[in-house]
Amino acid sequence: MRDHVVLENKYDGTHAIKLLEDPYSGIIISYGKVSFDTNDNDDVLKLSFEYEVHEDRGIDYDKIQFENYLGDFLQELILYGIKHNDITYTGGVDSEN
């Protein structure tokens, strides 16, 4: 798994992730809504997610490459959580009407 540390906001209990690998070392992010979408025409599962950069330490990075990195990292976090029975869902229920 990519090197990182989880940070907890002592005021509201929310969590953020500080990335510790180059070229993104020092950037602090948090993930928002995560969803899995399928296309009816194929067997591909698409991972979509929202994120927020809390601190970028002035690092100049390509947004598309960074988002690909975050997507790969999120997949690792999800798989790790499933493997270790340590995954928490804190959202609500989306309903389609």
N, CA, C and O of each residue as an XYZ file, in Angstrom:
388
protein
N       0.838     -1.175      0.000
C       0.000      0.000      0.000
C       0.884      1.240      0.000
O       1.977      1.246      0.566
N       0.397      2.264     -0.633
C       1.154      3.514     -0.720
C       1.370      4.095      0.669
O       0.495      4.023      1.532
N       2.545      4.671      0.870
C       2.916      5.213      2.174
C       2.086      6.456      2.483
O       2.011      7.385      1.678
N       1.465      6.457      3.663
C       0.601      7.558      4.059
C       0.423      7.535      5.579
O       0.826      6.587      6.252
N      -0.182      8.588      6.095
C      -0.556      8.636      7.504
C      -1.948      9.254      7.577
O      -2.264     10.200      6.856
N      -2.778      8.694      8.470
C      -4.129      9.219      8.663
C      -4.085     10.266      9.770
O      -3.541     10.033     10.849
N      -4.664     11.411      9.480
C      -4.701     12.513     10.436
C      -6.143     12.707     10.901
O      -7.073     12.636     10.099
N      -6.323     12.951     12.196
C      -7.655     13.195     12.726
C      -7.756     14.641     13.197
O      -6.882     15.136     13.909
N      -8.823     15.308     12.795
C      -9.084     16.669     13.240
C      -9.589     16.583     14.676
O     -10.643     15.998     14.929
N      -8.850     17.158     15.611
C      -9.200     17.028     17.024
C     -10.461     17.796     17.393
O     -11.017     17.591     18.472
N     -10.916     18.675     16.511
C     -12.107     19.468     16.806
C     -13.401     18.800     16.362
O     -14.415     18.895     17.053
N     -13.376     18.128     15.219
C     -14.628     17.536     14.734
C     -14.531     16.038     14.424
O     -15.516     15.443     13.986
N     -13.372     15.419     14.640
C     -13.223     13.983     14.458
C     -13.121     13.520     13.019
O     -13.066     12.317     12.768
N     -13.094     14.443     12.065
C     -12.951     14.031     10.674
C     -11.513     13.585     10.406
O     -10.593     13.926     11.149
N     -11.343     12.824      9.340
C     -10.029     12.287      9.008
C      -9.555     12.806      7.658
O     -10.351     13.076      6.759
N      -8.263     12.935      7.545
C      -7.613     13.280      6.289
C      -6.407     12.357      6.128
O      -6.000     11.681      7.073
N      -5.851     12.338      4.943
C      -4.715     11.477      4.645
C      -3.559     12.341      4.166
O      -3.707     13.152      3.253
N      -2.417     12.154      4.791
C      -1.200     12.840      4.349
C      -0.400     11.842      3.518
O      -0.002     10.788      4.013
N      -0.170     12.178      2.264
C       0.587     11.323      1.357
C       2.073     11.468      1.663
O       2.561     12.572      1.909
N       2.787     10.345      1.646
C       4.201     10.372      2.030
C       5.136      9.893      0.929
O       6.327      9.693      1.168
N       4.599      9.707     -0.283
C       5.425      9.248     -1.394
C       5.562     10.358     -2.433
O       4.612     11.087     -2.719
N       6.759     10.466     -2.985
C       6.979     11.409     -4.085
C       6.214     10.943     -5.313
O       6.108      9.734     -5.519
N       5.698     11.795     -6.106
C       5.910     13.237     -6.106
C       4.867     14.013     -5.284
O       4.824     15.243     -5.340
N       4.029     13.296     -4.525
C       2.934     13.950     -3.808
C       3.161     14.019     -2.302
O       2.234     14.309     -1.546
N       4.375     13.755     -1.868
C       4.683     13.742     -0.438
C       4.359     15.082      0.214
O       4.811     16.134     -0.238
N       3.572     15.025      1.280
C       3.202     16.219      2.023
C       1.817     16.741      1.700
O       1.283     17.563      2.445
N       1.218     16.281      0.602
C      -0.134     16.715      0.252
C      -1.120     16.036      1.198
O      -1.020     14.837      1.458
N      -2.064     16.805      1.706
C      -3.087     16.279      2.608
C      -4.431     16.344      1.896
O      -4.842     17.400      1.414
N      -5.116     15.193      1.833
C      -6.391     15.093      1.126
C      -7.415     14.379      1.996
O      -7.075     13.742      2.993
N      -8.654     14.499      1.603
C      -9.702     13.646      2.160
C     -10.608     13.244      1.005
O     -10.798     13.998      0.050
N     -11.157     12.049      1.112
C     -12.102     11.569      0.111
C     -13.500     11.949      0.544
O     -13.806     11.993      1.736
N     -14.351     12.225     -0.438
C     -15.759     12.500     -0.194
C     -16.585     11.329     -0.678
O     -16.286     10.178     -0.359
N     -17.612     11.610     -1.437
C     -18.515     10.580     -1.949
C     -17.760      9.630     -2.877
O     -17.012     10.056     -3.758
N     -17.973      8.338     -2.659
C     -17.385      7.294     -3.493
C     -18.530      6.476     -4.071
O     -19.454      6.099     -3.350
N     -18.472      6.204     -5.363
C     -19.518      5.391     -5.979
C     -18.910      4.435     -6.997
O     -17.819      4.653     -7.523
N     -19.653      3.379     -7.249
C     -19.277      2.383     -8.245
C     -20.380      2.348     -9.287
O     -21.546      2.127     -8.958
N     -20.019      2.564    -10.528
C     -20.994      2.632    -11.603
C     -20.654      1.593    -12.662
O     -19.485      1.339    -12.953
N     -21.701      0.995    -13.233
C     -21.499      0.047    -14.322
C     -22.118      0.612    -15.588
O     -23.065      1.397    -15.557
N     -21.557      0.192    -16.676
C     -22.103      0.524    -17.980
C     -22.846     -0.716    -18.451
O     -22.292     -1.815    -18.424
N     -24.074     -0.558    -18.875
C     -24.887     -1.707    -19.284
C     -24.293     -2.474    -20.458
O     -24.668     -3.622    -20.696
N     -23.374     -1.857    -21.195
C     -22.825     -2.489    -22.388
C     -21.568     -3.306    -22.138
O     -21.086     -3.981    -23.047
N     -21.031     -3.262    -20.934
C     -19.814     -4.035    -20.673
C     -19.767     -4.444    -19.203
O     -20.642     -4.084    -18.415
N     -18.752     -5.187    -18.858
C     -18.593     -5.706    -17.503
C     -17.587     -4.895    -16.696
O     -16.933     -5.430    -15.800
N     -17.460     -3.630    -17.002
C     -16.492     -2.780    -16.334
C     -17.174     -2.032    -15.196
O     -18.254     -1.467    -15.368
N     -16.536     -2.037    -14.042
C     -17.004     -1.288    -12.888
C     -16.173     -0.014    -12.796
O     -14.946     -0.076    -12.718
N     -16.831      1.131    -12.804
C     -16.137      2.414    -12.762
C     -16.192      2.967    -11.348
O     -17.265      3.072    -10.754
N     -15.038      3.317    -10.818
C     -14.924      3.931     -9.507
C     -14.932      5.441     -9.686
O     -14.098      5.997    -10.401
N     -15.873      6.095     -9.035
C     -15.940      7.557     -9.049
C     -15.799      8.038     -7.618
O     -16.289      7.400     -6.686
N     -15.122      9.174     -7.450
C     -14.944      9.689     -6.101
C     -14.748     11.188     -6.125
O     -14.317     11.774     -7.119
N     -15.077     11.785     -5.001
C     -14.798     13.192     -4.784
C     -13.667     13.277     -3.783
O     -13.492     12.386     -2.951
N     -12.908     14.336     -3.863
C     -11.814     14.520     -2.913
C     -11.596     16.002     -2.690
O     -12.029     16.843     -3.478
N     -10.919     16.298     -1.603
C     -10.560     17.676     -1.302
C      -9.088     17.722     -0.927
O      -8.618     16.908     -0.132
N      -8.366     18.671     -1.499
C      -6.974     18.894     -1.118
C      -6.979     19.932     -0.008
O      -7.415     21.065     -0.213
N      -6.495     19.547      1.170
C      -6.461     20.453      2.310
C      -5.160     21.247      2.353
O      -5.122     22.393      2.802
N      -4.106     20.612      1.879
C      -2.802     21.273      1.857
C      -1.978     20.657      0.736
O      -1.851     19.436      0.644
N      -1.418     21.514     -0.117
C      -0.609     20.979     -1.221
C       0.868     21.356     -1.133
O       1.663     20.971     -1.990
N       1.231     22.104     -0.105
C       2.616     22.486      0.158
C       3.286     23.131     -1.051
O       4.511     23.109     -1.171
N       2.491     23.698     -1.937
C       3.041     24.373     -3.109
C       3.569     23.430     -4.170
O       4.274     23.858     -5.084
N       3.240     22.154     -4.063
C       3.717     21.165     -5.033
C       2.978     21.358     -6.351
O       1.749     21.432     -6.378
N       3.727     21.438     -7.433
C       3.152     21.571     -8.767
C       2.949     20.172     -9.337
O       3.912     19.426     -9.517
N       1.684     19.811     -9.624
C       1.397     18.477    -10.135
C       0.331     18.538    -11.208
O      -0.473     19.469    -11.259
N       0.337     17.537    -12.059
C      -0.657     17.402    -13.113
C      -1.929     16.836    -12.490
O      -1.892     15.772    -11.872
N      -3.057     17.538    -12.644
C      -4.308     17.146    -11.995
C      -4.784     15.759    -12.432
O      -5.243     14.983    -11.593
N      -4.688     15.436    -13.697
C      -5.156     14.131    -14.184
C      -4.303     13.006    -13.603
O      -4.840     11.994    -13.154
N      -2.986     13.171    -13.605
C      -2.110     12.155    -13.020
C      -2.366     12.010    -11.518
O      -2.359     10.901    -10.984
N      -2.593     13.141    -10.843
C      -2.870     13.121     -9.415
C      -4.180     12.386     -9.132
O      -4.250     11.588     -8.197
N      -5.203     12.642     -9.918
C      -6.482     11.970     -9.727
C      -6.370     10.471    -10.013
O      -7.010      9.667     -9.336
N      -5.573     10.091    -10.998
C      -5.325      8.664    -11.241
C      -4.629      8.023    -10.046
O      -4.972      6.912     -9.643
N      -3.654      8.726     -9.482
C      -2.947      8.258     -8.290
C      -3.935      8.075     -7.137
O      -3.921      7.049     -6.457
N      -4.800      9.085     -6.921
C      -5.775      8.999     -5.836
C      -6.767      7.864     -6.058
O      -7.171      7.206     -5.100
N      -7.166      7.624     -7.308
C      -8.068      6.515     -7.613
C      -7.421      5.173     -7.314
O      -8.051      4.298     -6.721
N      -6.165      5.004     -7.721
C      -5.441      3.763     -7.433
C      -5.263      3.582     -5.925
O      -5.398      2.473     -5.407
N      -4.963      4.667     -5.233
C      -4.781      4.623     -3.783
C      -6.097      4.262     -3.089
O      -6.104      3.467     -2.149
N      -7.202      4.841     -3.546
C      -8.508      4.535     -2.964
C      -8.846      3.059     -3.136
O      -9.384      2.433     -2.223
N      -8.533      2.506     -4.296
C      -8.755      1.070     -4.516
C      -7.947      0.247     -3.511
O      -8.451     -0.729     -2.957
N      -6.708      0.637     -3.280
C      -5.868     -0.068     -2.311
C      -6.477      0.018     -0.912
O      -6.503     -0.974     -0.183
N      -6.968      1.205     -0.536
C      -7.570      1.380      0.784
C      -8.814      0.502      0.940
O      -9.008     -0.121      1.985
N      -9.645      0.452     -0.087
C     -10.865     -0.365     -0.035
C     -10.511     -1.848      0.075
O     -11.071     -2.560      0.909
N      -9.591     -2.310     -0.756
C      -9.198     -3.725     -0.718
C      -8.550     -4.090      0.612
O      -8.794     -5.174      1.142
N      -7.726     -3.197      1.156
C      -7.106     -3.423      2.460
C      -8.187     -3.531      3.538
O      -8.138     -4.424      4.384
N      -9.155     -2.624      3.505
C     -10.231     -2.647      4.488
C     -11.052     -3.917      4.427
O     -11.417     -4.476      5.461
N     -11.346     -4.379      3.214
C     -12.097     -5.627      3.054
C     -11.279     -6.802      3.563
O     -11.790     -7.636      4.310
N     -10.011     -6.875      3.165
C      -9.146     -7.987      3.564
C      -9.003     -8.073      5.081
O      -8.955     -9.171      5.636
N      -8.935     -6.928      5.753
C      -8.718     -6.909      7.199
C     -10.011     -6.678      7.980
O      -9.982     -6.401      9.180
N     -11.151     -6.795      7.284
C     -12.455     -6.597      7.918
C     -12.473     -5.292      8.714
O     -12.936     -5.242      9.853
N     -11.963     -4.254      8.091
C     -11.816     -2.964      8.755
C     -12.212     -1.845      7.793
O     -11.390     -1.015      7.405
N     -13.479     -1.845      7.422
C     -13.965     -0.833      6.499
C     -15.260     -0.271      7.072
O     -16.105     -1.012      7.576
N     -15.402      1.038      6.987
C     -16.563      1.699      7.573
C     -17.251      2.546      6.531
O     -16.609      3.293      5.793
N     -18.557      2.423      6.478
C     -19.366      3.264      5.602
C     -20.050      4.310      6.465
O     -20.770      3.968      7.403
N     -19.832      5.570      6.160
C     -20.391      6.637      7.006
C     -21.373      7.513      6.237
O     -21.727      8.596      6.703
N     -21.811      7.070      5.083
C     -22.718      7.879      4.276
C     -24.158      7.512      4.505
O     -24.497      6.752      5.413
N     -24.992      8.066      3.666
C     -26.422      7.791      3.709
C     -26.802      6.843      2.609
O     -25.982      6.061      2.127
N     -28.056      6.918      2.215
C     -28.566      6.062      1.169
C     -29.035      6.944      0.021
O     -29.867      7.833      0.207
N     -28.499      6.693     -1.159
C     -28.965      7.387     -2.355
C     -30.120      6.587     -2.930
O     -30.022      5.372     -3.099
N     -31.198      7.265     -3.225
C     -32.334      6.562     -3.833
C     -32.645      7.214     -5.164
O     -32.556      8.432     -5.316
N     -33.008      6.392     -6.112
C     -33.380      6.873     -7.441
C     -34.880      6.788     -7.552
O     -35.454      5.714     -7.379
N     -35.519      7.888     -7.833
C     -36.982      7.913     -7.986
C     -37.351      8.238     -9.401
O     -38.535      8.306     -9.731
